[in-house]
Amino acid sequence: MNKENNLVSVVLPVYNSEETIEKSLESILNQTYNNIEILLIDDGSTDNSLEICERYEDNYSNVRLFKNYKNVGLTKSLNILINESKGEYICRQDADDVSLPTRIQTQITTVISENLDACTTRAKVLNKNRVIPNISFYLPLNLIIKFKNPFIHGSLFLKKDVLNKVGNYNEKFRFAQDYKLMNDLLKDGYKCKIIKEPLYLLNMENNISTTYSKEQKYFANCVRKNIEPIN
């Protein structure tokens, strides 16, 4: 089987994202790489997010929708979708971000051609004239990961079997779960890379990182200190 045509499972948790979810979904549906399934999970939204997602599931055969009847958070929602996924590769997407059309094709080609286990891309910050990561992009990943997470979580693309081997997302980390995952991948010797080309448009206003900045700092510090968080 041609690995460059293998199924990619895009996992996309949704919570009160009625203003952004359509644009986010359309960016995945309009990818140049076509062999994808999109797994949505509504995490107890109180706005019209669920209705929008239901419409996409009705209209697209490759969209599957799941529902949490109460809000369980990003980490558990991601693991639910990963367990439901059918693809050889897992691709992240956030409900308030946008993927450029060649994102998935570029990532699967890079993973295969460079024998990687995971990769992310750089991102353009929405409504800002800047690209991240900036300076940290040029530093060795095994060095920078000790101080901060240089990986854009929404742009993550990795082999599903590798994700399974590290236990998927660690559910003790309600926040900074991406930092924990990427730290574990590098620590266990998996090959990861950040693609230089920005293929992702990142929202940095009123998102999890800004709304729960105190919690993010605490859980990120647990990653750096290699200790379990107290929930």
N, C-alpha and C positions, 0 to 999 in steps of 0.2 A: 504494500500500500504506500502511496506517495504521502510521506509525512507532511509535506507542505500543503496537503489538502485535507488534513485531519480535522475532526470536529473541535471547535473552540467553544467553550462554555463561558459566556459572559455573565458574571454574577453581579446583580444590581439591587441592593437593598434600598427601600424607599420609606421615608418618614416625613410627612407634611411637606411634600415637595411639588405641590400642584403648579407652582409658577415656573419650575425648571425641568420637570421630568420629561415632558414631551421633547424638548430640544435635546436633552441627553439621550433619550431613546432613539430619536431620529439619527443622531450622529453614529450610533452603532448599526442601525438598519441600513445606513448608507455607506458602510465600509466597502472598500474594494475587495476585501476577502469575504467570500460569501458563505462558507461552510461554518456557520455559527448557530448556536442556540442562545437565547437570552432568557435568563432566569431572574424573575422579579420576586421580591418579597415585600409586602406592605407590613411595616412594623407597627401596626396599631395607629395609623394616621387618623387625625381628627378633621382633616380638610378633604378635598376631592381627589387626593392622590390615588386612592384605590379605584375609583370610578375610571380615571384616566388609564390606569394600568389594565383594567378589565377590558377596556375598548381595544387596547393594543393586542391583548391576548385573543380577542375575538377576531381581529383582522389579520393577524400574522401567525402562520402555522409554527414558526420557530420561536414563538414567545410563550413561556410558561409562567404562570403567576401562582404564588403561594401567599398565605396570609397568617400573620401572628395576631391572635385575638387580644393580646396585650403587648405593650412595648417591651421587648426583651433586649434591645440594644444592637449595635452594629456587629459585635463579635459573634454572638450566638446566631444572628441572622445570616451572616456569611457562612458559618458552618452548616446551617440547614441547607443553603443553596449548594454548597460544595458536595454535600452528601447526595443531593438530588441530581447533580450534573452528570452528563454522559460523555463529555469530551475528554480528550487526552490532555488538553491544555485548559487552564483556568485563566480568565481575563477579568480584571476588576474594572468597574466603572461606577462613579458616584453620580447620584441623581441630580446634582447641581453643577456638574462639569460636562465638558464636550470633548469627544475624541475626534481628531482630524481624520479624514477618509482613509488614509494609508496606514493608520496606526497599527491595526492588527496584522496586516500583511507584512509590514516592516518588522514587527516583533517576532512573528513566527519564523520568518526567514532568518532573522538574526540568531534566534535561539538554536535553530537547526544548523546553520552554517558555521557558527562559532562554538557549537557543542555546549551551550549554556543550560543551566537549570531554571534560571529566572532572569527577567529583565524589566526595567521600567524605562520611561522616557523622561526627558526634561519637559517642562510645561511653561506655557505663557500664562501669566496671571491675568485673569479677566479684568478688563477696564484699567489695566496698568501696562506700562511699556517696559516690562521686565520679564526675564526668563529665570526660572529656578530649576534645580539648584544652580548657583552661580559659581562662586569661588570653590565651594566644596566639591563641585563636579570634577575638578582637576586633582583632587587629593585621593590617595588610595582608599578604597572602600573599607578595608579592614582597620584603617586608622580612624577615619571620620565617624564610623559607626559607634566608636567608643564614647563620642561626645554628643552626637546628634544623628537623627535619621535623615540621610540624604535622598531617600527614595520617595517618589510621589506615589502614594498608596493607590490612588485611582487609576494610575497607569500601569499597575502591576500585571505581568503576564508570566506564567510559570507552568511547569509540568505538574499535572495533577498528582502523579505518583510521588513526586518529591514533596509536595504539600502534605500528602497523606503520611509520608514517612516521618515528618516532624510533628505529626499530630494535629494538622490543620491549624486554625487559630487557637491560641491558648485562651480559654474562656475565663481564666482568672484575671485577664487583662481587659476590663470593660472599655478602657481607653488605651491609646498607644499600642493597640494590638498589632499594627503594621510594623512598628519599631521592634517589638518583641519577635515577630516572625522573621524579619529580615536579619536581625541580630543572630537568631538561631540558625538560619540558613548559612550565613557566613561562618559562624562558629563551627558548624558541622562540616565545613569544607565544600559546600555547594558553590557552583560557579554562577555569579550574578554580575549584572552590568547595567549601567545607565546609558541609554542611547542618547547621543549628543543632540540629535534633532528634536526640537520640541513638537511633540505630536498630540499634545493634550492641552486643553484650555481649563485652567484651574480657578474655581471660585474660592476666594479667601475672605469673604465677608459673610458674617452670620452663619458660619459652618460649625461643625463639631469642634474643630481646633480652637476657634475663637470663643464660642459659647461656653465651652467647658475647659477653658485654658488652665484653670487650677488643677482639675482632675488629670488633664493631659500631662502636666508637668510632674505630678506625683507618680503616675504610672511609667512615664518615660524615665524617671529617676530610678524606679525599680529595675528597669531593663539595664541601665548603666551599672547599677550596683549588683546586678545578678541576684536579686532577692524577690520573693513572692509578695505581691501586693496584699494589703489588708483591706478586704471589701466590706 
